[in-house]
């Protein structure tokens, strides 16, 4: 059957009354896809941030074997600890990095540093404040005009936060914070709903966004090959599942903000709520990439220092407040408790990476993960220490990245251990000089197709990957 390509191109939407749902790329538009791929390989970037650092028990501590965040070994000969072992199935698709940090932040309290994670700017620990453009926005300036959304900026707490207390990873060319969206319903509508008055009224009555689209979907399926019909069915099912999760995740937004010196045990927060919320946010990111609604995304999982609803994420694994876990490592099972939470986050990251890896690239060869570069990390390692950032770089195989390794630039000179109430690690003398994290950013930008040899205070590239 001959198919009119204009009806099935990458800007194609299913349309209902007041609703427009973006479609994934389909084989029926293969000639268009081939021409696009030849002119411009598909490349995407996603950056995720986890606050509060990671478990760093010293080597002589019995907990080091199981609960040190960084792997044991180096190069291709490394072993994940329990903090990261959910990522074992994706071992050949990622690189763990140690010994990297931003020079301007190395002697600053770790709670001040989410602001500069993607900028490398000298935001400081107090006084005057100025930031710079973030990594994602450099790439968005390069590719953002090719999609409906130049970039998708998300966080669990939403908005911008405060200076040195950011709720967003993304900053403009003038260093202004870009507000992050945290409400799954608004994100869903941003991606899939044409906001006219009729749509708003219907959605307010909790009617599915898909209901008005089924007639258009049936008409489209009569015009496309069988494989594409199956792809449309699978896609609509995925959207429906995400829509149901969005409804569940609404309960998360009713949780009151954490308060200092309040007994939070009386709050009705079941483990399902934070887990469903995180899964929903990552599912929305996957759909945004699948529909080519954007090719650039950031998600800040939580704000530093335990302020914000994100401090309740640890309820997913049975703990009270997330930030407390980093302070209680000297208590019995303290490292295990902190590590168990980090393991939960690894499961969520692994689930997202696994979905990308299981999805064939609609616009070319390989999988979506092959064409998506994912950075995950924190601007702290040990307790409040703004050095030796815990980092994972995944995907991007079509861009030439070589994974399946632990790139250990920190060597054996690692600061860590439980805080005993005295001098904190960030106040201690540096044992060694970290590599500027901006060197990694330059490497990422170059492979993403941005012509540059500088970012912030970079001194080169990272050739091992």
Residue, then its C-alpha position, 0 to 999 in steps of 0.5 A: x500500500x502506498x502511504x502518503x509520507x506527509x501523513x506519517x513524518x516525524x512531525x505527525x500527530x494523532x489528533x482528537x478534540x483539543x488533543x494532539x499526541x506525538x507519534x514515534x518514528x515509523x517505518x512508513x516514513x523510512x525514506x524521510x528517516x534515511x534522508x534525515x539520518x544521512x544529513x544529521x545523525x540522531x543524538x540525545x543528551x540526558x543529565x541526572x543529579x543525585x544530592x548528598x554524596x555517596x557511601x565512602x567507607x574506608x578500606x579498613x572498614x568491613x562495609x567497604x567491600x559491599x557498600x563503597x559506591x565506587x567499584x573495586x578494581x579498575x579498567x575492564x577488570x572491575x566489580x560493582x558493589x551492592x550500590x551499583x550492581x543493579x547496573x550489571x546487565x548494562x555493564x558494557x554500556x556504561x563507564x564509572x568515573x572517579x577522580x573528577x571534580x570542578x576546580x572552583x568547588x573543591x574547598x566548598x561545602x558539598x551542599x552548595x554545589x548542585x548549582x555548578x554541577x553542569x556549569x563548572x562556574x565559581x558559584x562559591x560558598x557565600x557572598x556574591x553569586x554568579x553562574x554560567x551556561x550549563x552543559x545541556x543548554x550548550x547542546x540545546x543551542x545546537x540541536x533544540x530548534x529541531x524539536x518541539x521542546x528545545x530542552x526538558x528541565x525536570x526536578x523532584x522539587x520543581x522551580x529554581x530553588x535558591x542561590x547555592x540551593x538549586x532545584x534545577x540543573x539547567x542555566x541559560x547563557x547568562x547564568x540564570x536558572x531555568x525553572x524545573x517542572x516537577x508535576x507529572x501531569x503538567x509534563x504529560x500535558x506538555x508532551x501530549x496535550x494541545x491545551x485548549x479550553x475543551x481539553x482542559x475541561x475534559x482532562x479536569x474530569x480525569x478522562x484519558x487523553x487517548x480517548x479522543x485519539x482512537x478514531x484517528x489512530x484506527x484511520x492511520x493504521x489502515x494506511x501503514x504496514x503491519x510492523x508500524x501498526x504494531x509499533x503504534x499499538x505498543x506506543x499507545x499502550x505505553x502512553x496509557x500506562x504512563x498516564x495511569x502512573x501520572x494519576x497515581x503520582x499526583x498523590x506525591x504532590x500532596x505530601x507536605x514539605x519536610x520540616x526541621x525537628x518534626x516527627x515525620x513518622x506520622x506522615x502517610x507516605x507508602x513506599x509506592x509513592x516515591x517509587x511510582x513518582x520516580x518511575x513516572x518521571x523517567x517514563x515521561x523522559x523516555x516518551x519525550x525522546x521516543x517521540x522526538x519532542x526533545x533531544x535534551x533533558x535534565x532531571x535533578x532527583x533532589x535538592x541538597x541538604x534535605x530541604x524539599x519533598x525530595x527528602x522523602x524519596x528514601x521512604x521507597x526503601x523503608x527509611x525516614x529522610x534521605x539526607x539523614x542517611x549521609x549523616x548516620x553512617x557511623x551508626x550500626x548499619x549506617x553504611x548499609x542503609x545509605x548504600x541501600x538507598x543508593x542502590x534504589x537510585x541505581x535501579x531507577x537509572x538502570x530501568x531507564x537505561x534498560x528501556x532505551x537499550x530495549x527500544x530500537x532506534x526509530x530514526x536509524x540503526x542500533x538502539x535509542x541508548x546507542x544514540x543517547x548520552x546519559x550522565x549521572x552523578x553528584x557534586x559530593x562524594x564523601x560527607x560534604x566533600x566536593x571532590x572525586x564526584x561519583x559519575x556514570x556515563x552511559x550510552x552513546x555507542x554510535x557516537x564512538x564512546x567505549x564503555x565497559x570500564x571503571x575509569x579510576x583517576x583517583x587511584x588509591x588516594x581516596x578521602x572518606x569515612x564516617x564523620x565523627x563530629x570534628x573536621x569535615x572532609x571538605x575542610x581537609x587538605x586535598x590529597x591529590x589533584x582531581x581532573x577538571x570535570x569540564x574535560x569530560x564535558x568537552x568530550x561529550x559535546x564533541x561527540x554530540x556534534x558540537x564544535x568546541x574545544x573548551x567548556x568552563x575551566x577545561x584543560x583537554x579531553x578524556x580520551x579513554x572513553 
